Each structure stands twice: as structure tokens, then as C-alpha cells.
């Protein structure tokens, strides 16, 4: 998913046994501290999804009921927001519900169901 969202710019994320995070850029491994805040936020988003999938598999459950994300778009530019939304659309069949909390007005136009508070 990380490679998909970054259009191949970054290939992979690795977490060491000491919980150090690395991002693969052009086949080379770099510590996450090397990257911008938006890139780190994106890596964290992808890792949360991966952890959810792993926990589901380990628990023996057939699927995850829902995913919830709060303000994952704030540090992303418009192009990256659209890539993230496209990625959410590709995984939506794996989850009954995906909750997104966002103050970005253009985000709500991308979904069929919106709750405004």
C-alpha cells in the first residue's frame, strides 16, 4: 500500500526488533527520521492498517469490522490526499466500515455517506 500511495517512490517500510522504523527509497533503507512529517504520517497510517490486518489474522477472525482514522489528511498535499483516498477505496471490500474524521471539505465529496457534526 505504501508503494501504491507514493506511486513507487518508496517501496517498503520495515520495523526492526527494536521498533526502529525504516523506509526503503530507491532500494536503500533509511531511518524514518530522514523523511518529512507528511511522509512519516503516511508511513504511520500504512503501519496502522498493516497492524490491524495482522491482528485479525492472528486472532483467527475472518475480517476486521471497521477501521477508524482521525485527521490523517492534514499533513498531506492534495495529490497525496487523493492517493490515500484511492488506497482506501481499494481496501474497502476488506472492511465493513471505514471511519474517517476530517476537517478537509473536499474529502467528504469522495464518499457516499457523510456524517457532519
PLY file of the C-alpha trace (Angstrom):
ply
format ascii 1.0
element vertex 117
property float x
property float y
property float z
element edge 116
property int vertex1
property int vertex2
end_header
0.00 0.00 0.00
2.86 2.40 0.80
4.34 1.93 -2.65
0.90 2.38 -4.22
0.19 5.65 -2.41
3.65 7.07 -3.13
3.44 5.89 -6.76
6.53 3.74 -6.29
8.72 6.46 -4.81
9.03 4.47 -1.58
8.88 0.71 -1.81
8.56 -0.61 1.69
8.50 0.07 5.42
10.48 -2.06 7.85
10.20 -2.26 11.63
13.24 -3.71 13.41
13.14 -5.90 16.50
13.96 -2.75 18.48
10.94 -0.98 16.88
13.09 1.31 14.79
11.30 2.30 11.59
12.92 2.36 8.15
11.64 3.39 4.74
13.04 1.96 1.53
13.79 4.68 -1.01
15.17 3.52 -4.36
16.02 0.15 -2.81
18.02 1.65 0.06
16.95 1.55 3.70
16.81 4.86 5.58
15.73 5.70 9.15
12.30 7.28 9.28
13.77 10.45 10.82
15.20 11.29 7.39
11.74 11.91 5.93
9.30 14.81 6.08
6.41 14.99 8.52
3.89 14.14 5.79
5.89 11.10 4.71
6.18 9.93 8.32
2.43 10.43 8.86
1.74 8.38 5.74
4.07 5.62 6.94
2.24 5.59 10.29
-1.12 5.31 8.52
0.03 2.36 6.43
1.55 0.68 9.50
-1.74 1.02 11.41
-3.57 -0.74 8.59
-0.91 -3.47 8.47
-1.12 -3.97 12.24
-4.91 -4.24 12.03
-4.64 -6.89 9.31
-2.00 -8.82 11.26
-4.03 -8.79 14.48
-7.08 -10.01 12.59
-5.12 -12.88 11.07
-3.56 -13.82 14.43
-6.94 -13.77 16.17
-8.43 -16.14 13.62
-11.17 -13.68 12.71
-12.37 -13.73 9.12
-12.37 -9.95 8.75
-11.93 -6.66 10.55
-15.22 -4.99 11.38
-14.02 -1.46 10.87
-11.09 0.90 10.69
-11.12 4.41 12.17
-8.78 7.26 11.30
-8.66 10.76 12.76
-7.25 13.64 10.69
-4.91 11.60 8.50
-5.01 14.15 5.67
-3.82 17.32 7.43
-0.11 16.94 6.65
-0.65 15.72 3.08
-0.79 17.78 -0.09
-3.82 17.48 -2.38
-2.19 14.92 -4.66
-1.23 12.68 -1.74
-4.73 13.01 -0.25
-6.19 11.67 -3.47
-3.71 8.77 -3.47
-4.69 7.90 0.11
-8.39 8.04 -0.78
-7.80 5.77 -3.77
-5.98 3.33 -1.48
-8.94 3.38 0.94
-11.24 2.57 -1.96
-9.08 -0.43 -2.90
-9.26 -1.88 0.63
-12.91 -1.06 1.37
-14.04 -4.58 0.44
-11.94 -5.98 3.30
-13.77 -3.96 5.96
-17.43 -3.43 6.73
-16.81 0.20 7.61
-14.02 2.73 7.35
-14.47 5.83 9.50
-12.56 8.96 8.53
-12.62 12.05 10.68
-11.52 15.08 8.70
-11.98 18.83 8.56
-10.94 18.82 4.88
-14.11 19.76 2.99
-13.11 18.12 -0.32
-12.76 14.77 1.45
-16.47 14.46 2.18
-17.30 14.76 -1.52
-15.46 11.49 -2.14
-17.81 9.36 -0.04
-21.39 8.24 -0.38
-22.15 8.55 3.35
-21.06 11.53 5.41
-21.96 12.47 8.98
-21.33 16.09 9.88
-21.17 17.23 13.49
0 1
1 2
2 3
3 4
4 5
5 6
6 7
7 8
8 9
9 10
10 11
11 12
12 13
13 14
14 15
15 16
16 17
17 18
18 19
19 20
20 21
21 22
22 23
23 24
24 25
25 26
26 27
27 28
28 29
29 30
30 31
31 32
32 33
33 34
34 35
35 36
36 37
37 38
38 39
39 40
40 41
41 42
42 43
43 44
44 45
45 46
46 47
47 48
48 49
49 50
50 51
51 52
52 53
53 54
54 55
55 56
56 57
57 58
58 59
59 60
60 61
61 62
62 63
63 64
64 65
65 66
66 67
67 68
68 69
69 70
70 71
71 72
72 73
73 74
74 75
75 76
76 77
77 78
78 79
79 80
80 81
81 82
82 83
83 84
84 85
85 86
86 87
87 88
88 89
89 90
90 91
91 92
92 93
93 94
94 95
95 96
96 97
97 98
98 99
99 100
100 101
101 102
102 103
103 104
104 105
105 106
106 107
107 108
108 109
109 110
110 111
111 112
112 113
113 114
114 115
115 116
